[in-house]
Amino acid sequence: MGMMGEDQVQNRDKRLKVFKEDYMDWEEEEEFEEDMEEIDGEMGICKNTNSPFYYDQVRCCASFVVSDALEPDFPIIYVNTVFEDSTGYRADEVLGRNCRFLQFRDRQAQRRHPLVDPMVVSEIHRCLNEGTEFQGELINFRKDGTPLVNHLRLMPISEDGIVTHIIGIQIFSEANIDLDCSSYPVFKQSSSNKPAPFNFNSPTSELYTDNSQHICPILQLSDEVLAHNILSRLTPRDVASIGSVCTRMRELTKNEHLRKMVCENAWGQDVTGKFELSTRRLGWGRIARELTTLEAATWKKFPVGGRVEPSRCNFSACAVGNRLVLFGGEGIDMEPMDDTFVLDLDSADLEWRRVKVASSPPGRWGHTLTSLNGSWLAVFGGCGREGLLNDVFVLDLDAPRLAWREVAGGGPPSPRSWHSSCAVDGSTLVVSGGCTDSGILLSDTFALDLAEERPRWREIASSWVPPPRLGHTLSVYGKTKILMFGGLAKSGGSLRLRSCDAYTMDLEEEEPQWRQLGAAGLTTAGPPPRLDHVAVSLPCGRMIIFGGSIAGLHSPSQIFLLDPYEEKPTWRILNVPGQPPKFAWGHSTCVVGGTRVLVLGGQTGEEWILNELHELCLASSPDGDM
Ligand SMILES: Cc1cc2nc3c(=O)[nH]c(=O)nc-3n(C[C@H](O)[C@H](O)[C@H](O)COP(=O)(O)O)c2cc1C
């Protein structure tokens, strides 16, 4: 950029802004391309002796692309006709997409083609993150699958110090590769593919050598095979550990592309998708580290506008994507409420909005609200005007017309309140325990697959069940596993005590069984017994517990962490700076993307105040995330 005059930059930026607003029409295109060529000529692409590009080619057959750098994932806003001819993709097929589709040979492929050098991709990623120029060579594919060598140059365009657009210039040439015969990898071996220079100071480096100092076979693999076939299958924590083994492993594990794959494998694409914005600033390594060590966890407090009226307690709240939904509750004189409020976390001003929803479920409190299938919410049970309920209502928040729909679901659990629920595998609502009209505590567990055409309740008949309870939590980890914690549990005779026991069940087993975590209970000092607390499952399968009703002087905001995958799970205390809420109740807490825990309703005496919320942020969020 150094050789372009300021006026030219401004002119070009103005033109690019026009693109953004109403994509260019084809007459303007030619003029624009001429401008661009002029500017590029003056920028001296060919004069740069380090450049792998040659000016004649840029002039006559360079394809180019413009991307919007202010939108997530650099969507394409313009391609020229050379791009269309060279790649076989029409402009209307690619506008709005990120240019990485050229790295996929088959449109159905889940991963980029192995011939695409991951090191080059991660270098592109780094340059885009840092707003610097990139020049390099990588394999791309035409729409018909033909491999091409792409001599790619990416140039950031800035306005007031902010990168607003990226211009990509591609010179495509034939790739003389026979895809049927080529063995992977075919791109040039990086210098570090040679047996790595060992850092013998590293305490573990001997693991990789035998007694006669021969290199362990694993280190004779190329960088690409090590990265793609081995390291990408490890957990973020293992990748961090292996990175400390020797210099070469450190270099390999620093690769952003690899780190992204590792996070995707460990947490799934739903979760990693939510980090795309943060990782532009922080990088995948940092996000993985923060969620593993929880070193960035902080409490924050936010004011919220709007009103949830009439005032109430014992409502139930839940996060659906970036929206918080509150349903029902107990109003003055034990009035059961049936209204729905939404708080949009993406809006600049946080504000409760009462939404009109057709065919509302009967008013209630002590019910559960569960988020399923991305945009659905399910209400189950609770205490209504006529007594306890066992009905299920579902609301699709993305539907054009909002309406609660009752799900008939034969053979339901008995009516109850203060039970617990969770969503397993996206669409199965699981309900356990709670309290009957006559005050009897329950210990049963039921599941209802709402993706079925005619959902039917199914009792999960475990041969052993935890003592009956209410006010406990059910959280999901590893997709199909449930962890039950705490609650007010029956403890022999008519005695009921707060519990601090944890139980797990894997619904994928043929005959799922409840098991106590840690055969004789968890040995280390864990969370004090409690009910109506908050339980959050983290993307990596660990759990945190806080809040609820606790006896004595214990602090409800003290956070406890548990990894149910450990051979002998132990509780750890997590010290989190910031301003924690005074109270945190499970039914008034929403978990967004597994990394943000929003606690609604500070309480003063009898009243619940919904005009502030506390957030436990588990990873650094991009500025203005809230
Ligand atoms: C303007 C622009 C043009 C790009 N052109 C190409 C291209 O021609 N071929 C390619 O493989 N990647 C291209 N990229 C890079 C990819 O879009 C993407 O940024 C890269 O794969 C790294 O990101 P990822 O690791 O998230 O995939 C381009 C990026 C930008 C911003």
PDBQT file of the ligand as one rigid body, heavy atoms in Angstrom, charges set to zero:
ROOT
HETATM    1  C1  LIG A 701     -10.473 -10.697  -0.757  1.00  0.00    +0.000 C 
HETATM    2  C2  LIG A 701     -10.070 -12.120  -0.470  1.00  0.00    +0.000 A 
HETATM    3  C3  LIG A 701      -9.762 -12.954  -1.515  1.00  0.00    +0.000 A 
HETATM    4  C4  LIG A 701      -9.366 -14.273  -1.290  1.00  0.00    +0.000 A 
HETATM    5  N1  LIG A 701      -9.080 -15.079  -2.339  1.00  0.00    +0.000 NA
HETATM    6  C5  LIG A 701      -8.783 -16.364  -2.133  1.00  0.00    +0.000 A 
HETATM    7  C6  LIG A 701      -8.538 -17.240  -3.222  1.00  0.00    +0.000 A 
HETATM    8  O1  LIG A 701      -8.558 -16.861  -4.375  1.00  0.00    +0.000 OA
HETATM    9  N2  LIG A 701      -8.250 -18.526  -2.955  1.00  0.00    +0.000 N 
HETATM   10  C7  LIG A 701      -8.176 -19.013  -1.673  1.00  0.00    +0.000 A 
HETATM   11  O2  LIG A 701      -7.902 -20.193  -1.497  1.00  0.00    +0.000 OA
HETATM   12  N3  LIG A 701      -8.390 -18.209  -0.619  1.00  0.00    +0.000 NA
HETATM   13  C8  LIG A 701      -8.689 -16.890  -0.810  1.00  0.00    +0.000 A 
HETATM   14  N4  LIG A 701      -8.920 -16.070   0.249  1.00  0.00    +0.000 N 
HETATM   15  C9  LIG A 701      -8.698 -16.574   1.602  1.00  0.00    +0.000 C 
HETATM   16  C10 LIG A 701      -9.906 -17.269   2.203  1.00  0.00    +0.000 C 
HETATM   17  O3  LIG A 701     -11.086 -16.559   1.945  1.00  0.00    +0.000 OA
HETATM   18  C11 LIG A 701      -9.746 -17.392   3.736  1.00  0.00    +0.000 C 
HETATM   19  O4  LIG A 701      -9.581 -16.130   4.272  1.00  0.00    +0.000 OA
HETATM   20  C12 LIG A 701      -8.587 -18.281   4.084  1.00  0.00    +0.000 C 
HETATM   21  O5  LIG A 701      -8.930 -19.599   3.729  1.00  0.00    +0.000 OA
HETATM   22  C13 LIG A 701      -8.222 -18.254   5.585  1.00  0.00    +0.000 C 
HETATM   23  O6  LIG A 701      -9.312 -18.353   6.410  1.00  0.00    +0.000 OA
HETATM   24  P1  LIG A 701      -9.861 -19.762   7.046  1.00  0.00    +0.000 P 
HETATM   25  O7  LIG A 701      -8.719 -20.381   7.767  1.00  0.00    +0.000 OA
HETATM   26  O8  LIG A 701     -10.972 -19.314   7.981  1.00  0.00    +0.000 OA
HETATM   27  O9  LIG A 701     -10.367 -20.571   5.907  1.00  0.00    +0.000 OA
HETATM   28  C14 LIG A 701      -9.292 -14.755   0.022  1.00  0.00    +0.000 A 
HETATM   29  C15 LIG A 701      -9.619 -13.903   1.084  1.00  0.00    +0.000 A 
HETATM   30  C16 LIG A 701     -10.004 -12.596   0.851  1.00  0.00    +0.000 A 
HETATM   31  C17 LIG A 701     -10.350 -11.709   1.996  1.00  0.00    +0.000 C 
ENDROOT
TORSDOF 0
